[in-house]
Every structure is written in C-alpha cells, then in structure tokens.
Amino acid sequence: MNTTLVTALASLLVVAAIHQNGDAQKENRKPKLSVNEVNMVENGSFEEDADGDGMADGWRFVGALGTKIDATWALEPGRYGKCQRITATRFEGSHVMLAQLGKVAVEKGKTYELSFWARGEGLQTAWIGLQDTDGWKPIGLWMAFRPEKTWRRWRTRFEALRTAHETTRLQIWFTSTGTLWVDEEVLREVQPPPPEYIVPPNPGGNYLLNSSFELGDAYWVSAGYWRLYGDVVEGGAY
C-alpha cells in the first residue's frame, strides 16, 4: 500500500479517536447549574457520606426494615461520580424508600422542575414525590417511572400546592424486591408556563403511546403503590 495513503489513514484514525474520547468526556461530565440557580435538594449528587455508612448525607432509609423488609444500601460509581444504591432482598409490605426530611422548601403557586438519573434491576415501577408530613398532604410532585437497566434521565415540572419546609419529605421508593440506583437529583424553581398554552393538534397521530395496548402494558404503570396484574384482552376493541 502507498506509504502516503497509510500515513493519511493513520492520521484519520488518531483524529477520530480523539474526537470520540472528547465526546465521551463531555457525556460523563457532571452537569452544572447556571450562576443564578440553586439545587434545592441537599446532597443531590450523593457525593457526601461523612460517617461512611453507605447512605448519602442528608438522606435516610424509610420502611419496615427488619420486620417486613430486608434491605441494604451503599454509595457506588454512578453517572458522574457516586450514586446511591438501595436493594431489597425481602419485601412483605410497606415501602423501600430513600427520603430527605425537612430539607426542601417550596412556596405555594410557584413552579419547580425536578430531574434525576436512575436505573434499576428487578423493578417494574418506582415513584418519586414530595409530601407535607403535617397531615400527609400532597404538595404537587408525584410521579411513577419504570427504571431500566441502563441509566436514564427523568424530568418533571409541578406547581406547589402549599408552602412547606420543615415538614416536607422528598421521597423516592418502590414496593417490591429489587435494586434502584439514583444519581444527580436536582430540584430548581422555574418560570411557570404561559396560561394560554394549548397543546397543538398532532398531525402525526395519537400523543398517547400504546393507547391501543397492542404492545401489552408497555408505557403504562399504575397510579397507586401496586403494579397492574392481568392479561391484555384481545378483540372487542375499535
């Protein structure tokens, strides 16, 4: 092969390798908030564990540990650094919950955005929410999600239904055996959507994924604590 051609090909491979490595570093680089933004979640990166007990500072396990649940937790390599892992090997009721008590402060009528990375094994559904423990009243954040085996970023916005701080409980939980990993949980105040906003017509079809249930229960989860059971009935649909 021509020496000049070999040299050119080698140069191209080196450039491609550098470019690929740069993309990988960019993908794994820890995201930063803007100068005026503050993460309202304490230790939402799960990097700090002063006592070395495997539970990130500012967080705690909530559930019937030892009576209905056998669970373990640890800080492990995550999306950008450390992440929180929580595993349940026995589940006979209650919930397997990672929670932060009295840390998050919200004001009624303001709009907030929550984002986090998660992955799981052996889980059908997990939930994340913000509760006012004074009377156990909802604050506006309550979302179900299905953890996948690979990392995925989840994001949702909500309007606070009440003002609360010392009695808030930010919680992420599941109700079965399995393992959940959580990383980079960020809560920030955002601008509310314009009141006149209307979803425009969709020229491509239905906005509701798998509304015909042709794919079984894909894209569907139950709104309560427990997953849906049963088979998809064939026939009789329009």
N, C-alpha and C positions, 0 to 999 in steps of 0.2 A: 504494500500500500504506500502511496505517496507520503513522504515524510511531512510535507506541509499540511496535508489533509489530516494526518494523525494528530499533529500538534493542534490544529484547529478544533478537532473533536474533543481532545483532552481539555482544552480551554473552556469549551461549552459545558462540559460535564462539571468542571470546577465551579463555573458561574451558577449552574443550576443547583448544585449542592449548597452553595452559599445562600442562594435565594430561598431554597426550601428550609434551610436552618433558620433563616430570618423570619419566615412565616411561622414556623413552629414556636419560636421565642415570642413572637407577637401574640399568638394564640394562648400561650401559657402565662403571659404577663398579667400580673394582678391588676384588675380594673381600678381606676381611681375616680373618686367623686370630684366634681368641679369645686372651685375655691369656695363658693357660697353654699355648698351642700354639706350636710352632716348626716352620717348614718345614725339613725335613732335606735338601732339595735346595739346593745353593749356587747363587745367582742363578737360581732357578727362574722368575723373572719375565722373564729375558732383557733386563733394562734396562741392565746394566752392560757396557761394552766399552771398557776403559781405553786399549787400544792401537789402537782404531779399525780392526781388521782384518776386521770383519764377523762375527766369531764371538764370541758372548757369553762373558764372563769365566767361568772355571770349566768351560767346555765345549771339546770338540775334535772334529775330524773323524777317523773311523776307517774305513779302507778302502784298497783298492789304487789310490790316486789316481795318475793319470798312466799306469798300466800297463793296468789293466782298466776304470778308471772315470775319466770326466771330470765333475767336479762343481764347483759354485760355491755360496757361501753369503753371506748378508747379514742384517742386522737391519732389519726393515721394520715399518710400522704393524701392530699386532696387535689382539687382542681388547680389551685395556685400556691398551696403551701400545706398547712394542716387542715383537716376536716374532722367533723365529729361523726363517729360511727356508733350506732346503737343496735344491739342484736337481742332478739327474744327467742329463746330456745324452748320455752313453755308458755302457753297462753291459755288461760281458762276464764277470762273475763277482764273487765277494767280496760285499761289502755296502756300502750307503751309510748310514753310521751317525753319529749325534750322540751323544757319550758324555761321561760325567763319571767320572773315575777317582779312587778313594780318598777320596771326599768323604762318601758316605752310610755311616752306621754303624747296624747293626741287631743285635739280640740274639735268639738262638735262643729260640723259643717265644712271642715277642711278636707281636702283631697290628698291621699297618700298613695305611694306606689311601693309595693313590696316585690323584691326579686331575690331569688336564691338558686343555687345549683343543687341538684340531688340525683342520686342513683340508688337502686335497691336490688335485693335478691330475695325471692320468695314472697314478694308482696304484690297483692292485687291493687290495693288502694291505700293512700295515706292522705292526711289532711293537715292544713295549716290554718290557724285562726288567731284572733285577738279577742279576748274576753274581759269583761269587767267582773271581777270576783265578788264585788259588792252587789249581791243579788243575782250573780251569774247572768248578766245581761250582755247581749251581743253588742259589739262596737262597730261592726260593718265588714270585718275581714273574716271570711270563712270560705275556704277553697279546698276541693278534693283534687288530687292528682294521682297519676299512676306512675310510680318510679320504674325506670327502665334500667337495664344492666349497665348502660353507659351513661356518662354524665349528661344532664340536660338542664338548661336554664328555664326557670319558671318565673312568670311575672304577672302581677295583677294590680289593679287600682281599686280603691274604695273610698267612700265618703264616711268620715267618722260620725256615728250616730249619737255620740255623747262625749263629753270631756272627761278624761280619766288619766291617772298617772300611777299613784301608789298602789292602786288595786288592779292594775292591768296584768294579764297573763298572756304573753306571746307563746304560742304552743304549736308544736309540730308532732304528729303522732300517727300510730297505726294500731290495728286491733287484730293481730294475728302473730304467729311466729314469723321470723324473717329478719332481714337486716336493712337498715336505712343509713345512707351516708349523706351528710348535709354540709354545704360549704358556701361561703360568701353570701350570707343573708343580709340584705340591705333594705332598710325602710327609710323613705325620704318623703318630704312634703313636695307636692307638685301642683301645678296650676289646674284648676277644675276644667272640665270640658265645657265648651260653649253650650248654653242651654238650648239653642236651636238645632243642635246636631241631630241629624237623622241619618240612619244607615241607608245609603243609596241602593236602588234596585241592583240585583246581581245578574248581569247578563249571562254569566257562565253557569247558572243553575242554583241549587239549594245551598244556603250557607251552612246548614246543619249537617255535619259529617255523619254518614252512615245512618241517616234517618229512616231508611227502609229496613235496617237491620240485616242486610244481605251479608254483612261481614260479622255476624254474631253480635257480641257485646263490645266490639272494638269502638273506641272513642266514647264509651258510656261508663259512668260509675254511679253508685248510689249516693244520695244526698245525706244519708244517715251514717251511722257508725259501721254498719254491716254491708258486705257486698251483696249484689243481687245473685240469686240462685235460680236455676231452671233453664230450660231449653228454648231457643227461638222457635216459634210455631211457624211452620211453612204453610203457605196457602191462606186464602181468605183475606189477603191484603190487596190494596188497589194502587 
